[in-house]
Amino acid sequence: MISRRTWILSLAASPLVLAACGNGTDPATVAVAATEGAVDTSPEQSGRIAVEAVPEIAATMPQEIRDRGTLVIGTTADGNPPLGFRADDDTTVIGIEPDIALLVAGVLGLEPDLRATSWENLFVSMDSGQFDVGFSNITVTEERKEKYDFASYRVDTLAWEVAKSSGTTSIQEPKDVAGLTVAVGSGTNQEKVLLDWDAQNTAAGLEPVTIQYYAKSTDVYLALKSGRIEAYFGPNPTAAYHVLVAGETKIVGTVPGGGTIQADIAATTKKGDGLVEALAAALNHVIESGAYAKTLARWNLANESVPTSEINPPGLPKTD
């Protein structure tokens, strides 16, 4: 089990999550589901949900993969809980992304071959055929759909996180951040949303946002604790996890990953390789069985659930 001290120390070397990756939900639904420290970060993951193979779904996979007997899964393990990160042994990759991937492999009757890599190499390895599928908080975009097929499994959500003692109780629209000092990751989707909100406020004659950039998550949380910033705008999964294990902050609002545009996180495969239909069928099976909901609940991400997995759903639009 991870303690508050372990969580803080684990963040010391972790960069802020870059959301290329990333449905607004009432913040009341982002409730802390467990007491401080109640997250299993052991390599054994005894509470991980498992499923049985479904032969009729497994039979829809390409024969080459069925003959091989393994599903080669690409993911990242860059120290950003609860997406994909190293367990207490500093070796085993755990998190919501591996958990969903393992459910899919189980339904398909395949042995999961989970391979951790960098974000950049993830796509290179899918392009070259080294990885069958990527599970790594990958957002569906119209540009990516030109090269990849997608089977959705979570909504891409951004969250507003403030100190638990903060008087800020709700951030839902641009005017709510007027005059605040906010930390955000440079080059991320959330930065684009924040800059757009700030432009709207400025045009309306409201106070501008003061934006702060930090290289490490620990610096963000120290700044929140000391009052140097009033809010942090980042990916909902990491915010929800921090709320759960550290007990020092709260989420006061969520925003779709595209700002005003709904976006989905999806299993990603090379376009036209024949895997996406089977992946979507496997995801829909675990959604219907309840294994999916239990898996999301393990990581405090019930508010990111989808009712069904869609093949190549609408993605974030191309930008100039």
Number of C-alpha atoms within 10 A of each C-alpha: 11 18 14 16 11 14 17 17 12 17 18 13 14 16 17 24 23 18 22 16 22 29 23 21 16 14 19 10 11 22 16 18 14 13 11 17 18 14 19 19 22 16 15 13 14 9 11 17 17 16 17 12 17 14 11 12 18 22 13 17 17 13 11 9 14 16 9 10 15 18 23 22 26 27 28 26 25 19 21 22 26 25 25 23 24 23 21 17 11 11 11 17 25 24 23 25 23 27 24 21 25 24 25 29 25 21 24 29 21 20 14 19 17 21 16 21 16 13 17 9 14 22 21 13 17 21 16 10 14 14 22 21 26 27 26 26 26 24 26 29 23 17 13 18 17 10 13 22 25 32 28 27 25 26 22 29 28 28 31 22 31 29 24 17 11 15 9 17 14 17 19 17 12 18 17 14 24 19 15 15 18 23 26 25 26 17 11 19 21 27 19 16 20 21 15 14 21 23 16 16 20 15 11 10 10 16 15 20 20 15 18 17 14 15 15 16 22 20 17 23 24 13 19 24 18 11 14 15 21 22 31 25 23 28 29 26 25 23 23 24 21 23 23 24 24 18 16 17 22 26 29 21 23 27 27 23 30 23 21 11 15 17 26 33 26 28 31 31 26 24 17 10 12 14 21 26 17 21 30 23 23 24 27 21 21 23 19 13 12 11 19 24 19 18 22 19 16 21 23 25 25 19 24 22 17 19 10 18 23 21 17 20 18 15 20 19 14 9 6 3
